[in-house]
């Protein structure tokens, strides 16, 4: 039994070494032509422009208006960023220009 395990271990080792050596015979990696590299760079996605009406509120974070103001005259906003994760919730604008998720803190033009 011990001899069988030794032979199996030796065969496995030879297979592993043979596989590693086969990779060595493949030669150096092939360099892409310069034209293809330039094409890949020019076709790479660029940072999208902010949506219309977007207000910059932080480092690459914008508040974007959502449709028309609601029945209370409050403009609703959503956050948007081309590079960062942002919370998906409705925001309102305060009188000082900052944003809040609380409608009762918003500077709305409430209808009488």
C-alpha positions in Angstrom: 0.0 0.0 0.0 2.8 2.4 0.9 4.5 1.7 -2.4 1.3 2.5 -4.3 1.0 5.9 -2.6 4.6 6.7 -3.3 4.2 5.9 -7.0 1.0 8.0 -7.2 2.7 10.9 -5.5 5.6 10.7 -7.9 3.2 10.6 -10.9 1.3 13.6 -9.6 4.5 15.5 -9.1 5.7 14.7 -12.6 2.3 15.9 -14.0 2.5 19.1 -12.1 6.1 19.8 -13.1 5.2 18.9 -16.7 2.4 21.4 -16.7 4.6 24.1 -15.3 7.3 23.4 -17.9 4.7 23.5 -20.7 3.9 27.1 -19.7 7.6 28.0 -19.9 7.9 26.8 -23.5 5.1 29.2 -24.6 7.7 31.9 -24.9 7.4 35.6 -24.0 4.0 37.3 -23.9 3.0 38.7 -27.3 2.9 42.5 -27.3 -0.2 44.2 -28.8 0.5 46.4 -31.8 0.6 50.1 -30.9 -2.5 50.9 -33.1 -4.6 48.5 -31.0 -3.5 50.0 -27.8 -4.3 53.5 -28.9 -7.7 52.3 -30.2 -8.4 50.7 -26.8 -7.6 54.0 -25.0 -9.8 56.1 -27.3 -12.7 53.6 -27.0 -12.6 53.5 -23.2 -15.7 54.9 -21.4 -15.4 58.5 -20.3 -16.9 60.0 -17.1 -20.5 60.9 -18.1 -21.6 64.5 -17.8 -24.1 65.4 -15.0 -27.8 65.3 -15.9 -29.5 68.6 -16.8 -30.2 70.9 -13.9 -27.7 69.1 -11.6 -26.3 71.0 -8.7 -22.8 70.2 -7.4 -23.1 69.5 -3.7 -19.8 67.6 -3.0 -16.8 66.0 -4.5 -18.3 64.5 -7.7 -21.8 64.3 -6.1 -24.7 66.2 -7.6 -28.4 66.9 -6.6 -30.6 66.4 -9.7 -34.1 67.7 -9.9 -36.9 65.1 -10.2 -39.8 66.2 -12.4 -41.9 69.2 -11.4 -42.4 70.5 -7.8 -45.0 68.5 -5.8 -48.4 69.8 -4.6 -46.7 71.8 -1.8 -44.4 73.5 -4.3 -41.4 71.5 -3.1 -38.8 70.6 -5.7 -37.6 67.0 -5.2 -34.0 66.0 -5.9 -32.1 62.7 -6.2 -28.3 62.3 -5.7 -26.2 61.4 -8.7 -22.4 60.7 -9.1 -20.5 59.2 -12.0 -17.9 57.7 -9.6 -19.4 57.2 -6.2 -22.3 55.3 -4.6 -25.0 57.6 -3.4 -28.2 57.1 -1.3 -31.3 56.6 -3.5 -33.8 58.8 -1.6 -35.7 62.0 -2.3 -34.0 65.1 -1.1 -35.3 68.7 -0.6 -33.5 72.0 -0.7 -33.3 74.1 2.5 -33.4 77.9 2.5 -29.6 78.0 2.9 -29.1 75.9 -0.3 -28.1 72.7 1.5 -30.1 69.5 1.0 -32.1 67.4 3.4 -34.3 64.2 3.2 -36.8 65.8 5.6 -39.6 67.7 3.8 -40.4 69.7 6.9 -36.9 71.3 6.7 -37.3 72.2 3.0 -37.8 75.8 1.8 -41.0 75.2 -0.2 -43.5 77.6 -1.7 -46.5 76.1 0.0 -49.8 76.8 -1.7 -52.5 78.4 0.6 
